[in-house]
Amino acid sequence: MAWWNILSNGEKVVDTATDLVKSGASGIDMLFFTDEERAMASAKIMEQVIELHKANADQNSIRSRVRRMLAVIVLAEYLLLLNISVGLGLCDKMALSQFVFKVANDALGSTVLAIVIFYFGYYGINAIARTIKS
C-alpha cells in the first residue's frame, strides 16, 4: 500500500523527480571545466596572488628580512646538493650522485619551487599582464 500512497501524491513525486534531474544535470555540468570557466578561475587565482604580494610589499620589515634569509639558505643548500651530485657524477660515482640528487629533490624540491614562485612569480605575472594589455 505504501507504493500506492507515493504514486497518489503525483505532484510531490513530479517535484522530487524534477529536483533530482536538475541536481544531476548540475552535477554533470560541474564535471566539465570549460575554457571560459578555466580562464575565470585563472584570473581569480592571479588576482589572489597579486593581492598576496601587495600585502607582503613591505620589504624592510623583520618578517621580510627573515623570509629572504631563509629563502637564500634553502636555495643555497639545494644548489650545494646539486653541485655535489654533479661532482660525484664526474668522479664516476653515479649511484652516490643519483642518491644525492634524489635527496635534494625529495627534501627540498617543493620548497625551492614555492620560493621561486613566491619571489619571482609576481614579476612573471606582471610581465604576462603587460603583454596581454598591449
C-alpha positions as CSV (number, residue, x, y, z in Angstrom):
1,M,0.0,0.0,0.0
2,A,2.9,2.3,0.6
3,W,3.6,2.3,-3.2
4,W,0.1,3.4,-3.9
5,N,0.4,6.4,-1.5
6,I,3.6,7.5,-3.1
7,L,2.1,7.3,-6.6
8,S,-1.2,9.0,-5.5
9,N,0.8,12.1,-4.4
10,G,1.7,12.7,-8.1
11,E,2.6,16.4,-7.7
12,K,5.1,15.7,-5.0
13,V,6.6,12.8,-7.0
14,V,7.0,15.1,-10.0
15,D,8.6,17.8,-8.0
16,T,11.0,15.3,-6.4
17,A,11.9,13.9,-9.8
18,T,12.4,17.4,-11.3
19,D,14.7,18.3,-8.4
20,L,16.6,15.1,-8.9
21,V,17.1,15.7,-12.6
22,K,18.2,19.3,-12.0
23,S,20.7,18.3,-9.4
24,G,22.0,15.5,-11.7
25,A,22.4,17.9,-14.6
26,S,24.2,20.5,-12.5
27,G,26.5,17.7,-11.1
28,I,27.3,16.6,-14.6
29,D,28.0,20.2,-15.7
30,M,30.4,20.6,-12.8
31,L,32.4,17.6,-14.1
32,F,33.5,19.5,-17.2
33,F,35.6,22.6,-16.9
34,T,35.1,24.8,-20.0
35,D,37.7,27.2,-21.3
36,E,35.7,30.1,-20.1
37,E,35.5,28.7,-16.6
38,R,39.2,27.8,-16.7
39,A,40.0,31.4,-17.7
40,M,37.9,32.9,-15.0
41,A,39.5,30.6,-12.4
42,S,43.0,31.5,-13.6
43,A,42.1,35.2,-13.4
44,K,40.8,34.8,-9.9
45,I,44.0,32.9,-8.8
46,M,46.2,35.6,-10.4
47,E,44.3,38.3,-8.6
48,Q,44.8,36.5,-5.3
49,V,48.5,36.1,-5.9
50,I,48.8,39.7,-6.7
51,E,46.9,40.7,-3.6
52,L,49.3,38.4,-1.5
53,H,52.3,40.2,-3.0
54,K,50.7,43.6,-2.3
55,A,50.2,42.5,1.3
56,N,53.8,41.4,1.6
57,A,55.1,44.5,-0.2
58,D,56.9,46.0,2.9
59,Q,60.5,44.9,2.1
60,N,62.1,46.2,5.2
61,S,60.1,44.6,7.9
62,I,61.8,42.0,10.2
63,R,59.5,39.3,8.8
64,S,60.5,40.1,5.2
65,R,64.2,40.1,6.1
66,V,63.9,36.7,7.8
67,R,61.9,35.3,5.0
68,R,64.5,36.4,2.5
69,M,67.3,35.0,4.6
70,L,65.6,31.6,4.9
71,A,64.9,31.5,1.2
72,V,68.6,32.2,0.4
73,I,69.6,29.4,2.9
74,V,67.3,26.9,1.4
75,L,68.3,27.8,-2.2
76,A,72.0,27.7,-1.3
77,E,71.6,24.2,0.3
78,Y,69.7,22.9,-2.7
79,L,72.3,24.3,-5.1
80,L,75.1,22.8,-3.0
81,L,73.5,19.4,-3.1
82,L,73.1,19.7,-6.9
83,N,76.7,20.6,-7.2
84,I,77.8,17.7,-5.0
85,S,75.7,15.4,-7.2
86,V,77.3,16.7,-10.4
87,G,80.8,16.4,-8.8
88,L,80.1,12.8,-7.8
89,G,78.9,12.1,-11.3
90,L,82.1,13.5,-12.8
91,C,84.1,11.2,-10.4
92,D,82.2,8.1,-11.8
93,K,80.2,7.7,-8.5
94,M,76.9,7.5,-10.3
95,A,75.0,5.6,-7.6
96,L,76.0,8.2,-4.9
97,S,75.4,11.0,-7.4
98,Q,71.8,9.8,-8.0
99,F,71.2,9.4,-4.3
100,V,72.3,12.9,-3.5
101,F,70.2,14.2,-6.4
102,K,67.2,12.3,-5.1
103,V,67.7,13.6,-1.6
104,A,67.9,17.1,-2.8
105,N,64.7,16.9,-4.9
106,D,62.7,14.9,-2.3
107,A,63.8,17.1,0.7
108,L,63.9,20.5,-0.9
109,G,62.3,20.3,-4.4
110,S,58.8,21.5,-3.5
111,T,60.2,24.2,-1.1
112,V,62.5,25.5,-3.7
113,L,59.6,25.6,-6.2
114,A,57.5,27.5,-3.7
115,I,60.3,30.0,-3.1
116,V,60.9,30.6,-6.8
117,I,57.2,31.1,-7.4
118,F,56.8,33.4,-4.4
119,Y,59.8,35.6,-5.2
120,F,59.8,35.6,-8.9
121,G,56.2,34.8,-9.7
122,Y,55.0,38.3,-9.1
123,Y,57.3,39.7,-11.7
124,G,56.4,37.0,-14.2
125,I,52.7,37.6,-13.7
126,N,53.2,41.4,-14.2
127,A,55.2,40.7,-17.4
128,I,52.4,38.5,-18.7
129,A,49.7,41.0,-17.7
130,R,51.6,43.8,-19.5
131,T,51.9,41.7,-22.7
132,I,48.2,40.9,-22.6
133,K,47.2,44.5,-22.1
134,S,49.3,45.7,-25.0
